[in-house]
Amino acid sequence: MNGFDIPTIDISPYLDDANPNRKAVVPRKIDAAARTVGFVQIVGHGVASGLSDQLADAMDKFFSRDIEYKKMLQSPTNRGYTPPKSERLALSLGVDKAHRLNDFFEAFNVGSTRADYPGADLDSKDYPENAWPNDSDGFRAAAEAWFSQMTVTSTLLMQIFANALSLEPGYFDPYLDHSRYILRLNNYALPVGEKVTVDNDLIGVGEHTDFGIFTILWADDVKGLQVLGPDHTWRDVSPAPGALLINFGDAMARWTNDTWRSTLHRVKPPIIDNVVRRRRSAAFFTGGNVDAVIAPLPSLVPAGTSPLYPPITIGQHINHKLRGAQELVVNTDGTDRESSRALAAND
């Protein structure tokens, strides 16, 4: 890939190896990937393959339902169903390509609720209830099982990240004790099996960085995901068998003063030889506490320089980004660094 590589890292030594030298290899490799690519594939994560199989089957059944039924599950709270062509993620970067169509995908969002954190004084606007379909096809059960497992995996990864950044164990815990987790189940809702005419305006998901701390992505093996390399060229990415893709988001980039990269990525329509192929993915976003204030870690701000980012709450940052993507308003909240990269990309 001309010097651009997303490494595959076995994290099993961090799970069950008593040898500290073997265990220390994992955060070192994570740190190297975070500084150079911003993406990594993990294996040895302990997530049973049966869980993703069940999730994929449940997604196929739900997304094949009538569009009018699915639209009844829409919600203004970033929960429930998102119809095709209703979002434009590039606007979250402050990039407005007027000729471009809205993103050609449909999704279903599941997230943390106030009930998940009893005793915490949380606003229902930030932790709203989920909007579930009739569960005769097992959709809710499969989504909740995946959500629960990803929460466990996210907690483990945050421990590895603290180690990789030479922070004390548990450093991130106060930022995660009422974390806003979101699971977005994506279906690239073109007419599967039909021939189509492809033009540059057609996009599955527009170029964007993820908003929160990091993302765990399960995806099938149909091509579509592209990551922007340091040469400003989009590179195709396909997950290794059994791997989960991890990418770092804006909150982590702010925390690390851009030492760890929040990398631009997009999804092109899954079209091979002008025939649409089915493509599915499940993105689990670790957002962190909405009221947590993040600012660059002093140890990562070079002497004699100013931090690249001012302090901001995670909730404020994510809400600015969501307003761009979902309300179709160009986000102008400190996006200069990101939008310049997007505009420099070679299509």
C-alpha positions as CSV (number, residue, x, y, z in Angstrom):
1,M,0.0,0.0,0.0
2,N,2.9,2.3,-0.8
3,G,4.0,2.8,2.8
4,F,0.5,3.0,4.2
5,D,-0.4,0.0,6.3
6,I,-3.0,-0.7,9.0
7,P,-1.3,-3.1,11.3
8,T,-3.0,-6.2,12.8
9,I,-2.2,-6.5,16.5
10,D,-2.9,-9.6,18.7
11,I,-4.0,-8.2,22.1
12,S,-4.4,-11.6,23.7
13,P,-1.2,-11.2,25.8
14,Y,-2.8,-8.2,27.5
15,L,-5.8,-10.4,28.4
16,D,-4.2,-13.5,29.9
17,D,-0.4,-13.4,29.7
18,A,1.5,-13.3,33.0
19,N,4.7,-12.4,31.2
20,P,5.1,-8.6,31.6
21,N,7.4,-8.4,28.6
22,R,4.9,-10.0,26.3
23,K,2.1,-7.9,27.7
24,A,4.1,-4.7,27.2
25,V,4.4,-5.3,23.5
26,V,0.6,-4.7,23.0
27,P,0.5,-1.0,24.1
28,R,3.8,-0.3,22.3
29,K,2.3,-1.5,19.0
30,I,-0.9,0.4,19.7
31,D,1.0,3.6,20.3
32,A,3.0,3.2,17.0
33,A,-0.2,2.7,15.0
34,A,-2.0,5.6,16.7
35,R,0.8,8.0,15.9
36,T,1.2,7.0,12.2
37,V,-2.1,5.7,10.9
38,G,-4.8,6.3,13.5
39,F,-6.3,2.9,12.6
40,V,-5.5,-0.6,13.8
41,Q,-6.9,-4.1,13.5
42,I,-7.1,-6.2,16.6
43,V,-7.3,-10.0,16.9
44,G,-7.2,-12.1,20.0
45,H,-9.9,-9.8,21.4
46,G,-12.0,-12.7,22.9
47,V,-15.2,-11.7,21.1
48,A,-17.0,-14.8,19.9
49,S,-17.5,-15.0,16.2
50,G,-21.1,-16.2,16.8
51,L,-22.0,-12.8,18.2
52,S,-21.2,-11.0,14.9
53,D,-22.9,-13.7,12.9
54,Q,-26.1,-13.2,14.9
55,L,-25.8,-9.5,14.6
56,A,-25.4,-9.6,10.8
57,D,-28.4,-12.0,10.5
58,A,-30.5,-9.7,12.6
59,M,-29.5,-6.6,10.6
60,D,-30.3,-8.3,7.3
61,K,-33.8,-9.1,8.6
62,F,-34.5,-5.7,10.0
63,F,-33.2,-3.7,7.0
64,S,-35.2,-5.8,4.6
65,R,-38.4,-4.6,6.3
66,D,-40.7,-2.1,4.6
67,I,-39.3,1.4,4.6
68,E,-42.5,2.9,6.0
69,Y,-42.3,0.6,9.0
70,K,-38.6,1.5,9.6
71,K,-39.4,5.2,9.3
72,M,-41.8,4.9,12.2
73,L,-38.7,4.2,14.3
74,Q,-37.0,7.5,13.5
75,S,-36.1,9.7,16.5
76,P,-34.6,13.2,16.8
77,T,-32.3,12.0,19.6
78,N,-29.7,10.1,17.6
79,R,-31.6,6.9,18.3
80,G,-33.6,4.5,16.2
81,Y,-33.7,4.5,12.4
82,T,-31.9,6.8,9.9
83,P,-33.3,6.6,6.4
84,P,-31.0,6.8,3.3
85,K,-29.9,10.2,2.1
86,S,-30.8,12.0,5.4
87,E,-27.2,12.7,6.5
88,R,-24.1,14.2,5.1
89,L,-21.1,13.5,7.3
90,A,-18.7,15.7,5.4
91,L,-20.5,18.7,6.9
92,S,-19.3,17.7,10.3
93,L,-15.8,18.6,9.1
94,G,-16.9,22.0,7.8
95,V,-16.6,20.7,4.2
96,D,-19.5,21.7,1.9
97,K,-19.3,20.3,-1.6
98,A,-22.5,21.7,-2.9
99,H,-22.7,19.2,-5.8
100,R,-22.6,16.2,-3.5
101,L,-25.7,14.1,-2.6
102,N,-26.4,13.2,1.0
103,D,-24.9,9.9,2.2
104,F,-26.4,6.9,0.6
105,F,-26.8,4.5,3.6
106,E,-29.4,3.6,6.2
107,A,-28.7,2.9,9.9
108,F,-30.1,2.0,13.2
109,N,-28.7,3.7,16.4
110,V,-28.6,2.2,19.9
111,G,-27.1,4.1,22.8
112,S,-26.6,4.5,26.6
113,T,-29.6,5.6,28.5
114,R,-30.0,7.2,31.9
115,A,-31.2,3.9,33.3
116,D,-27.7,2.4,32.5
117,Y,-26.2,4.7,35.2
118,P,-28.6,4.6,38.2
119,G,-27.7,7.3,40.8
120,A,-26.1,9.6,38.3
121,D,-27.8,12.9,37.6
122,L,-28.0,12.8,33.8
123,D,-30.0,14.8,31.2
124,S,-32.3,12.7,29.1
125,K,-31.3,14.8,26.1
126,D,-27.8,13.3,26.3
127,Y,-28.9,9.8,27.4
128,P,-32.3,9.2,25.7
129,E,-34.3,6.0,25.5
130,N,-33.8,3.7,22.6
131,A,-36.5,3.1,19.9
132,W,-36.7,-0.6,19.3
133,P,-38.6,-2.4,16.6
134,N,-40.9,-5.4,17.2
135,D,-38.4,-8.1,18.1
136,S,-40.0,-11.1,16.4
137,D,-36.8,-11.4,14.3
138,G,-34.4,-11.2,17.3
139,F,-33.0,-7.8,16.3
140,R,-33.1,-6.2,19.8
141,A,-31.5,-9.3,21.4
142,A,-28.7,-9.4,18.9
143,A,-28.0,-5.7,19.1
144,E,-28.0,-5.6,22.9
145,A,-25.7,-8.6,23.1
146,W,-23.2,-6.9,20.8
147,F,-23.6,-3.6,22.6
148,S,-22.8,-5.3,25.9
149,Q,-19.7,-7.1,24.5
150,M,-18.4,-4.0,22.9
151,T,-18.7,-2.1,26.2
152,V,-16.4,-4.8,27.8
153,T,-14.0,-4.6,24.9
154,S,-14.0,-0.8,25.0
155,T,-13.1,-0.8,28.7
156,L,-10.2,-3.2,28.1
157,L,-8.9,-1.0,25.2
158,M,-9.0,2.1,27.3
159,Q,-6.7,0.4,29.8
160,I,-4.3,-0.5,27.0
161,F,-4.4,3.1,25.8
162,A,-3.6,4.5,29.2
163,N,-0.6,2.2,29.3
164,A,0.4,3.2,25.8
165,L,0.4,6.9,26.7
166,S,2.4,6.2,29.9
167,L,-0.5,7.3,32.1
168,E,-1.2,5.7,35.5
169,P,-3.6,2.7,35.5
170,G,-7.2,3.9,35.6
171,Y,-6.4,7.4,34.4
172,F,-9.4,7.4,32.0
173,D,-11.9,5.9,34.5
174,P,-13.3,9.3,35.7
175,Y,-14.0,10.2,32.1
176,L,-16.0,7.0,31.5
177,D,-18.1,6.3,34.6
178,H,-21.2,7.5,32.6
179,S,-19.8,7.2,29.1
180,R,-22.2,7.8,26.2
181,Y,-21.8,4.7,24.1
182,I,-23.4,4.5,20.7
183,L,-23.8,1.5,18.4
184,R,-24.6,2.4,14.8
185,L,-25.7,-0.5,12.6
186,N,-25.1,0.5,8.9
187,N,-26.6,-0.9,5.7
188,Y,-25.6,0.5,2.4
189,A,-29.1,0.7,1.0
190,L,-28.6,0.7,-2.7
191,P,-30.8,-1.8,-4.7
192,V,-28.7,-4.9,-4.1
193,G,-28.0,-6.9,-7.3
194,E,-29.0,-4.1,-9.7
195,K,-26.7,-2.4,-12.2
196,V,-26.1,1.2,-11.6
197,T,-24.3,4.2,-13.2
198,V,-21.6,5.4,-10.9
199,D,-20.6,9.0,-10.7
200,N,-18.4,11.0,-8.3
201,D,-21.4,12.5,-6.4
202,L,-22.6,9.1,-5.1
203,I,-21.1,8.3,-1.7
204,G,-21.9,5.7,0.9
205,V,-20.7,7.8,3.9
206,G,-18.9,11.1,3.3
207,E,-15.4,11.8,4.5
208,H,-15.2,12.4,8.2
209,T,-13.4,11.8,11.4
210,D,-15.2,10.1,14.3
211,F,-16.3,12.4,17.0
212,G,-15.6,10.6,20.3
213,I,-12.6,8.8,21.9
214,F,-12.4,5.8,19.6
215,T,-14.5,3.4,17.5
216,I,-14.7,-0.3,17.3
217,L,-15.9,-1.4,13.9
218,W,-17.1,-4.8,12.7
219,A,-17.6,-5.0,9.0
220,D,-18.1,-7.7,6.4
221,D,-15.6,-8.3,3.7
222,V,-17.2,-6.3,1.0
223,K,-15.0,-3.4,-0.1
224,G,-16.1,0.2,0.6
225,L,-14.2,1.6,3.6
226,Q,-11.4,4.0,2.6
227,V,-8.8,5.7,4.8
228,L,-7.0,8.9,3.9
229,G,-3.2,8.2,3.8
230,P,-0.5,10.7,4.5
231,D,0.0,11.2,0.8
232,H,-3.6,12.6,0.6
233,T,-4.8,9.5,-1.3
234,W,-7.7,7.3,-0.3
235,R,-6.8,3.7,0.4
236,D,-9.1,0.7,0.5
237,V,-9.3,-1.1,3.8
238,S,-10.8,-4.6,4.4
239,P,-10.8,-6.2,7.8
240,A,-8.7,-9.3,8.3
241,P,-10.7,-12.5,9.2
242,G,-12.0,-12.3,12.7
243,A,-10.5,-8.8,13.3
244,L,-12.1,-5.7,14.7
245,L,-11.0,-2.3,13.2
246,I,-10.2,0.4,15.8
247,N,-9.8,4.0,14.9
248,F,-9.2,7.0,17.1
249,G,-11.6,9.9,17.3
250,D,-11.4,13.6,17.8
251,A,-11.6,13.5,21.6
252,M,-8.5,11.3,21.7
253,A,-6.7,13.6,19.2
254,R,-7.5,16.6,21.4
255,W,-6.3,14.7,24.5
256,T,-3.0,13.8,22.9
257,N,-2.4,17.1,21.1
258,D,-2.7,15.3,17.8
259,T,0.0,12.9,18.8
260,W,-2.6,10.2,18.1
261,R,-4.4,10.7,14.8
262,S,-8.1,11.1,14.2
263,T,-7.9,9.8,10.7
264,L,-10.2,10.8,7.9
265,H,-12.2,8.0,6.4
266,R,-15.2,7.4,4.2
267,V,-17.3,4.6,2.6
268,K,-17.7,4.3,-1.1
269,P,-20.8,2.5,-2.4
270,P,-20.2,-1.2,-2.5
271,I,-20.4,-1.5,-6.3
272,I,-18.3,-4.1,-8.2
273,D,-18.5,-4.2,-12.0
274,N,-21.4,-1.7,-11.8
275,V,-23.4,-4.2,-9.7
276,V,-24.4,-3.3,-6.2
277,R,-23.3,-5.7,-3.4
278,R,-24.7,-5.8,0.1
279,R,-22.4,-4.2,2.7
280,R,-23.0,-4.1,6.4
281,S,-21.0,-2.7,9.4
282,A,-21.5,-2.1,13.1
283,A,-19.7,0.9,14.6
284,F,-19.4,1.1,18.4
285,F,-18.5,4.6,19.5
286,T,-16.9,5.3,22.9
287,G,-17.9,8.8,23.5
288,G,-17.0,9.3,27.2
289,N,-18.9,11.3,29.8
290,V,-20.7,14.2,28.1
291,D,-19.6,16.6,30.9
292,A,-15.9,15.5,30.9
293,V,-13.6,18.4,30.0
294,I,-10.8,17.3,27.7
295,A,-7.6,19.3,27.0
296,P,-4.2,18.2,25.7
297,L,-2.2,16.2,28.2
298,P,0.7,18.5,29.4
299,S,3.2,15.7,28.7
300,L,2.3,15.8,25.0
301,V,2.6,19.5,24.5
302,P,6.2,20.3,23.5
303,A,8.1,22.8,25.7
304,G,7.7,26.4,24.4
305,T,4.6,25.7,22.4
306,S,0.9,26.2,23.0
307,P,-1.7,23.3,23.0
308,L,-3.3,22.8,19.7
309,Y,-6.8,22.7,21.2
310,P,-8.6,24.6,23.9
311,P,-10.5,22.8,26.7
312,I,-14.0,21.6,25.7
313,T,-16.5,19.1,27.1
314,I,-16.9,15.9,25.1
315,G,-20.6,16.6,24.9
316,Q,-20.1,20.1,23.4
317,H,-17.7,18.7,20.8
318,I,-19.9,15.8,19.7
319,N,-23.0,17.9,19.5
320,H,-21.3,20.4,17.2
321,K,-20.3,17.5,15.0
322,L,-23.8,15.9,15.0
323,R,-25.4,19.2,14.1
324,G,-23.2,19.2,11.0
325,A,-23.9,15.6,10.0
326,Q,-27.6,15.3,10.9
327,E,-29.0,18.8,10.6
328,L,-27.0,19.4,7.4
329,V,-25.4,22.6,8.8
330,V,-21.7,23.2,8.0
331,N,-19.8,22.8,11.3
332,T,-17.4,25.7,11.9
333,D,-16.4,24.8,15.4
334,G,-12.6,24.5,15.2
335,T,-12.6,22.2,12.1
336,D,-9.9,24.1,10.1
337,R,-7.3,21.3,10.6
338,E,-9.7,18.6,9.6
339,S,-11.3,20.4,6.6
340,S,-8.0,21.3,5.1
341,R,-7.0,17.6,5.0
342,A,-10.4,16.6,3.4
343,L,-10.1,19.3,0.8
344,A,-6.5,18.2,-0.1
345,A,-7.6,14.6,-0.7
346,N,-7.1,13.2,-4.2
347,D,-10.2,11.5,-5.4
